[in-house]
């Protein structure tokens, strides 16, 4: 259900680049990376039982 968030923030970053809002695009890109890292950390440790 919550996996739409990285796609949404990446889309917003793309739109910001299109409209030449570089700082906002970088912040959305950073937010996308943070969401993906948190998502991976949660699923890699909880659901796959991998020790990270």
Phi, psi and omega in degrees: 000318185271003182283357174285341184299313178297324179292321179294314181291325176293322177295318178296322177296319178296318178295323178294321176295319180300320181265017173060044173250081190294315183295318178294322178295319177295322179292320177293324177295318176297319177297320177299315180296318179297316179298316180294322178293317178295317179298315180295317181299316180296312183285327180288327183270321186274309189273331181259353181055046176258133179274112179253000000 
